[in-house]
Amino acid sequence: MSPIQDGEWLDRQEFSEPSWCVPGIIPEGCCILSGHPKIGKSFLVLDVALSAAGGGTVLGVQVDPRPVLYMALEDGPRRLQLRSRMLLEEEPLPAEFCFMTREDTECAMEAAKAWVNAHHAEKPLVIVDTLEKIRGGRSQNAYSDDYKAGMLLQELLAPGGAVIAVHHNRKGDSDDFLDQVSGTLGLSGSVDTIITLNRERTGASGTLSVTGRDVDEMVYRVNFVNGRWSTDGGDLAEAAQRARTRRFGPKMQEALDIVNSGVASTSSAVAEYIDVPEGTARKYLSRLASDYGLIERIAHGQYGPVTVSQVPQDAPSTEELLTSA
């Protein structure tokens, strides 16, 4: 039988929706979570692991219970216990939470494969912390090496399950968060989802940027307090809106806040509140409504707030907003 099919055959097929490890953020498949060292990546994946094993919430999202294997290959049992108790607030660890530590690195892959086979029908979650601990030696072909590392993760993937590998960002910053991931395109091309986590070293707030084959490209504002990451605003929709509006110049942001609070709805009133000429306020309101969809025109010269679900997904660039404000 030929492996080649036609459009008529494809049109007749009915496919199930992808399974989600963390709805809206991490779908089934292989995922890279990348960030600079010591900003809280391991705390985030441990929270995901404990929440998935116990059917709890992470980043304000309810997750379905499933078997979890956390390969904490840079930590010992003592640190893992301490962090788990911190996140669980002294509640017992879930029975479905399994783990390995740095003492198990040499046999980690074989043990993990056996565990996945034992839980094959249960959509298991495997977390590799870090990817560097399981990849082999390097050759002179960096692209090939990175692609092989991604293929290693595929070996730990069960149908409907997920694999999350913790990785490091490259030095320096980039406007494209995908370019922040250390390595070649061989790595990012071999996995299904890329997530980058950024936070100022001495601050609590940061961003979680997501892109992938089965997930919408989004950026969320997040906060890191006492070992736990949370969305800024309480849910993903609000965190996404806050990530967008944070890019505005300060005066345009003030104009948006004034309209959303219901204090003022016209350019003259907004101008008085934020201390700019009325023409400037009129420009802000027009752009916030027409270009970015963050407020709506409710009558001639009057504006009002929109709901989070009405806000368009395409975010304006930092350069656009700073120069316009």
N, C-alpha and C positions, 0 to 999 in steps of 0.2 A: 504493500500500500504506500502510495506516494506521501511524503510529509508535506507536500505543497497543497494548500487549501485556497479557496477563492472567497471573494467578498460575500457571496450568497450564503456560504457555510457560516462565515463569521457572524453574519447578521442574524442567523437563527439561534446562536448560542445564548445561554443565560448564565452569567457568572455571579457568584456570590460576592458580596462586598468584602473589602479587606478587613481582617481582624485588627484590633487596636490593642497595643500594650498600654499606652496612655492616650486616650481619645483626643484627637486634634493635634497631637504632638509626635507620638512615636507609633507608627503602624507596624504591622508584621514585616519581617525582613531584617536585614542587617543595617545597623546604624552606627555611625561614628559620632561620638560626643567629644568635641575638641575645645580646648581652652588653655590659657597660660597656666604655668605651674602655680599651685597653692592658692587657687581662687575659690575652691569649693566643689570641684567636679566630682570627687569621690563622695562627698556628702550628698550631692544630688542623685547619683546613681544608687547609693545605698538607700536613700529615701524611696526611690522608684522600686528597688528590690523588696523592701519591707512592705510597702503599700501593695505591690502586686501579690506578694505571698499571703498577705492578710486580707486582701480585698478592701483596702482603705483608699485614702485620697492622697494625691501628690500634685503640687502646683494648683490646688483647688479643684482637681479633676478626680472623679470617682473611677477607680480601675477595677476590672474583674479579677477575681482570684485565679492564680495559676501557680504551678511549681516554679521556683526560682533557684538558679545557681549563681551565686556571686563569687567570682574568681578574684578575690582581693589579694593580688599577687605582689603588692608592695606593702602590705600590712601584716601584722601578726594578730593572733586571736585576741589579745588584750585590748588593742586599739579598736578592733572591730566590735568587741563587746561594749566598750565605752561609748562609741559613736551610736551604736544601735540603741542602747539604753537612753541616750540623750534624745534621739529622734522619736522613740516610742514612749518617752516620758515615764520610764520605769515599768511599762507594761511588758508582759512576756513576749519573747520573740515568736513569730508565727512558725508553726510546725512545717509549713511548706517552704520555708527559707533554708536553703542549703548553701554551703560556702566552702571555699578553699582559701588558704593564706600563702604567704611567701615561702613557707616551708615546703609547699607542695608544687613548686614551680616546675620541677623537672618532669613530673608525671601529669601535669595539669591538663594538657590536651587530650591524652588518652582517657583520663578519668572523666573529663567533661563529655567526651563523645559517648562513653558508656552511660553516663547519667542521662543525656539527651535521648538515647535509645530506650532507656527504661521509662521515660515520660513522653515518648514520641507522640502519643495521641492526645496529650493534654495541653498543647500549645505552650510549651515551656519558654521561660525567659532566661537567657544566659547573659551575664554581664562580665566582660573581660576588663579588668582594671590592673594594668594597662595593656594596650595592644603590643607595646614594645616587648613585653615579657613573654609573648608566645611566638613572635615572628622569628624566623631563622636568620642565618648569617646573610650578609649583604654581598652582592656581586657588583660588577661595574655597570650594570643596567638598573638604574634606580627605579625607572617606571615598572619594569618587570618585577622587581622586588616588592614594590608597593602593591601591585596587582595580586601577587601571590599572598601577601598579607591579608588582603580582602577576601581571597578565596579560602583562607584558613577559617575565617569567620563563618563562611557559608557551610563549612563542615559541622558547625554547631547549631545549625538552623533546622528546626522541625516544621512541618506544615502548620501554618497559622501562628507559629511562634515568633520570637524576636531575639536578636542578639545585639547588645549594645557594647561597643568597645570604646574605652576612654583613651584619648589621644591628646597630644600637645599642639598648640598653635605654633606657627613659625614666628621668629623674632620680627618685630615691626608690626605695623598696622596696615590694613587695606580697606578701601571703601566697599569691596565685595567680600562679604564674610566667608564665602567659599574659598577665597584665596588665602584666608588666614590659617587654614588647616595645613599642618606641616606635611611635607612630602610632595609627590608628583600627582598628576591627575589619575595615575594608575590606581591610587588608593580611593579617591573620591568617586571614580568611575566604577569601582567594583562593589560598592555598597548601595543600598536603596535610599538611605536617609542620612543627611549631614546636619548636625546641630552644633553650633558654636556658642559657648558661654563666655561672656565678658563681664568683668567687674573691675572698678578701680581698686588698686591694692589696699588702700586705707578706707575705702567706702563700703557701704552695704548694698547699694543699688547697682544694677547691671542690666544686661540684655541677654535674652535667649533667642537665637536666630535659627530658623528651621527651614530646610528645603529638602525635596525628595521626589521620588517617582509617584508616591501615593499620598502625599500630604501637600497642602497649600503652602507656598512660601510666605512665611510670616516672621515678624520680629516682635517679641514681648518684653515689656519692662518687668524685671524681677528684683526681689530683695533677698539678701542673705543675712539672717539674724539667728544667732545661737545654733548654728549648724544646719538650719533648715532654709531651703529656698521656697519663696512664695511669690505668687503673681502680685504685681503692683495694681491694686484695685479690687482684688478678690476673685476675679475670674479671667479667663483667657481673652474674652472680647474686650474687656476694660483694659487689660494689660497691653493688648495690641494697639488700642487707641492711644494710650499714654505713650507708647513707644513712638507713634507717629507725631503726636503733638509736641513731644519733647524736642523735636528737631526745629521747631519754629524759633524765630527771633523773639526776644522778650516782649516786645510791644504787641506783636501779632498774637502771641500766646495770651496776653492779658485781654485782648479783644475777644478771643474765643472763650475765655473763662467768664467774662462779663455776660456774654450772650447766653452761655450754657447755664449760668446761675439765675437768669431771668431778671437781673437788675436793670439791664438796658437792652433795647432792641433796635435802635436807630443809630445812624452814624454820628449824629450830633450828640446824643447821650453817651455813646461809647467814647467819643473824642474827649468829652469832659472828664469821664472817669479815668482814662488812661493818659490824659494830658498830651494829646497830639492834635494837629490841625484836623478839622472835620474831613477835608479831602483825603488825608492819610487814613483816617478811620474808615471812610467809605471804601477805599481801595482794599483795606484789610478784610472788611466784611464781604465784599464782592469776591475776592479770591478764596476766602474760606468757604463760601457757598458754591461758587461756579467752578473753581479749579479743583478744590479738594473735597467738597461734599461734607464738610464737618459741621456746618450749620445750614439752615434752609431759609429761603426767602419766603415769608408767609404773607406779605403784602408789599405794595410799592414802598420801598425804603425801610421796610421792617424785616427783621430776621429772628429766628428762633432756633433752639437746639434740635438735633436729630438723635434718634436712638442709636446705640452702638451698632446694631445690626444693619443700619443704613449707611454706615461709614464705608467708603470704598476701600478695597484692599491695597491699591497702588499708592504707596507713600511718596510724598514729595522729597526731593533730595535736600540735604543740609544746605548745600550751596544756594539752591533756589530760594529757600526760605530766609536765609540770613541776608541775602542780597536784596530780597524784596521787602524785608522788614527794616 
